[in-house]
Amino acid sequence: MENKIRLASSIIVPTLLFTLFTVSYQNYRPQENVKELLDNYKNLQYDTDEVAVKLSTDSAVETVLLNKILPNMNYKVLQSHIDNDIATVTLEISNVNLDQVLHNYETSVVEQTLKPVEDETVEASSRIDDFEVSLLVNLIDDPEVEKNYVTQQIEVTLHKQGNDWVLEDSDELFRAVIGSQSDEISFEHLIRETN
């Protein structure tokens, strides 16, 4: 009787452990894909075919800005959920708040150079150009410029294709990665390709 119990447990326990491992590994894979993407970005490996969402630009200014801000990014995976062939991974991403850096600079320039003008409105451009992007790079490098971090909690979606989990590109993810919440900072020449 004791031998039969040992034999049954030697079959059931490994089978149960294998099943649990397989299920938990499948749930873990979407998280790993997202971590791999963000680690690649942080290590400035964003323009290779191996990365899930490839970033490429023919603008030297945009390349320099990406190379300045991506290493500053920090992230944490909060949770993930799989429903059939769709996975949702909740992240917390922090980076230098580019919107605030730009706003503080613009405010100081306005205070220093503009005088009150009656009956005239000064309209700012809704998007910054390459000159302002290069200015932003200089502000990030300037130790005297206050740089606060912005933390954003976002959800990214992955779709199962075969045995792989494919990340869905989103503006929300890109804005969180670069530390901007507005459309004011745009990368006009940037191409994002999902591999």
URRA-V611044 format. One record per backbone hydrogen bond with DSSP energy under -1.0 kcal/mol. NH is the residue of the N-H (numbers start at 1). CO is the residue of the C=O. Records with the same first field share a line. If there is no record, write none. Layout:
NH->CO / CO
//
This chain:
5->1
6->2
7->3
8->4
9->5
10->6
11->7
12->8
13->9
15->11
16->12
17->13
18->14
19->15
20->16
21->17
22->18
23->19
24->20
25->21
26->22
27->23
28->24
29->25
32->28
33->29
34->30
35->31
36->32
37->33
38->34
39->35
40->36
41->37
42->38
43->39
44->41
45->40
54->193
55->46
56->191
63->59
64->60
65->61
66->62
67->63
68->64
69->65
70->66
73->70
74->94
76->92
78->90
79->90
81->88
83->86
86->83
87->158
88->81
89->156
90->79
91->154
92->76
93->152
94->74
95->150
97->148
98->96 / 179
101->97
102->98
103->99
104->100
105->101
106->102
107->103
108->104
109->105
110->106
111->107
112->108
113->109
114->110
128->184
133->129
134->130
135->131
136->132
137->133
138->134
139->135
140->136
141->137
142->138
145->142
150->95
152->93
154->91
156->89
158->87
159->166
160->85
161->164
164->161
166->159
168->157
174->170
175->171
176->172
177->173
178->174
179->175
180->175
190->187
191->56
193->54
195->52
//
